[in-house]
Amino acid sequence: MSETEIKPETTPEEISEVPEQTKEQLLEEEVAKLKDQLLRTAAELENNRKRFDREKEDLVKYALTGFARDLLNVSDNLRRALETIQKETLEPTIKTMVEGVEMTEKEILTVFQKYGIQKVEPVGQAFDHNVHQAMFEIETDEHPQGTVVQMLQPGYTLHGRLLRPALVGVAKPKQS
């Protein structure tokens, strides 16, 4: 057996043959090694805890993504219904019903805001492929190239994460 190495299977008799100074040195090395392992394990546990907390927070934050996407269609349909109605020609009883639909739309938009769902209103902004989906290009000299000039359908984000891109028309220079 070497003077500088004590293995777990070393018997007490073999250890007693090792000089006292070498024993202390070996024990100090073993303590340092175990302390290092302990610190690394503690750091790894702390990193896992932080990662778990982040994942838990994201899960809670984005749990309603599917439900929110489904509600976007309801909101769109309410808006389409209101846009097709010509209020000036309506009878008083139907005007009251239209006001109820308007109130319902306002309430759903309030609920969206409460839960972090934001509408993307891109008209006049530069096209951003992260939140817009170009459906067509419009030749124009009135707007710089790449500017959103028409919105077919609004987009939405949930806590900054895209739920649905806005469907838009984008400006391009007129051909001569």
N, C-alpha and C positions, 0 to 999 in steps of 0.2 A: 504494500500500500504506500502511496506517495505521501510525503509529509504535508503537502499543501491541499489535500483533498479529503473531505469526510463525506461519505455518501450515506443516504438514508439506511442502507442495509449494513452499515458499519456497526460492528458489535461494540459494547462498552469496553471490552478488553483492548480492542484495537485503538479506541479513542484514548484510553489511558496511556498508550505508548506514544501519543503525539505530544510534543513539547507544549507547555502551558501557553507560551507566547503565540504559537501557531494556532492553538485552539481559539484564543481570543480574537485573533485576526480573522479566522474563518467564520466565527460567530458574528463578528461585526459585518463581514461581507454578506452573510446570509440575512442579517437584520436589514441591511441597506437594500438588498434585493427584494425582500418581502415588503419593505416600506414602499419601494418603487411600484411593485405590483399593486399594493393597496391603493396608492394614489391614482394609478392608471385606471383601476377598476372603479374608484369613486368618480373620476372624471367621466368615464364612459357611462356610468349610471346617471349622472347629472345631464349629460348630453341626450341620453334616451328620454329622460323625464321632460326636458325642454321640447324635444321633437314630438313626444306624445301630446304635450300641452298644445303645441301649434296645430297638430293634426286634429285634435279634439275641437279647437277653436274654429278651424276651417270646416269641419263637419257640421258644427252647429250653425255657422254662418251661411253655408251653402246647401244645407239640407233641403231647403224648399225650392231648389232650382227647377226640377221637373214640374212641380205644381205652379211655379211662377210662369214658366213658359206656356203652360196651358191657359193660364189666366190672361196672358197677353192677347190671345185670340179673342177672348171675350171683350176685352177693352177695345180692340180694333173694330169688332163688330158693332159695339155701341157707338163709336165715332163714325163709322160708315152710315149707320142708321140716321144719326143726327145730321150728317152732311147731305143726305138725300131729301130731307124734309124742307119744304119751303114754308116757313113759319107765317108769312103774311097771308097766305090763303087758307089757313087752317081754322076749323071751328073751335070755339072755346074749350070744349071737352077734350078735343085732340091736343090742343095747346097744353093743357094740363098734363096729359100723358107724356108729351115731349119734354116738359119741364121735369117730370119724374125720371125720364131716361137720362137727362142732363145731370140731375142730382146723383143718379146711380154711377154715371161715369166719373163725376168728381170724387165720389166716395171711393171708388176702386183706385183712382190715382192717389188719393190720400193714403190708402192702405199700402200701395206700392212704395210710397216714400217712407212710410213707417218701417217697412222691412228692408230698406236699402235698395229698392228697385228704382233706377233712374232712367228717364226717357232720353234717348239720343236724338237731338234736333240738329241735323248737320247742314241745313241749307245756308250757303254763304261761307262755309268753312272749306278748308283744303281737304281733298279726299284722303281718308286714312283707312287703309286696308284692314286695320285691326278692328274697326267698328263699323265700317261701311261695306256694302256690297254693290258694286257698279252694275247696273242693269243695262244701261245704254249711255251713249255719248251724245251731247247736243252741240252742234256747231254754233258758236257765238263769238262775237268780238267784245261783248259787254262784260265778260268775266274772264279772269286769268285761266289758263289751262289747268285742269286738275281741280277746279273749284266745284263743289256740289251745288247744282242749280235747281234740282228738283228732287223731292222725296216722295217715293211711292208708298213706303211703309216705314214708320219710325222704328228705330232700334232701341234696345234696352240693355242696361247693365245691372248686375246684382253685386253690390259692394265693390264696384270697379271691375268686376269680371263680366265679360260679354255673355248675355243671355241670348240675344238675337241681333244680328247686324241690321243696320238701316239699309233699306233698298233705295238706291239713289240713281239719279242721272247726273253725269259729270260733264263739265264744259270742255270743249276742245276748239282749237282755232278753226275759223272758216277756211274752206279750200278756195283758192283763187281761180 
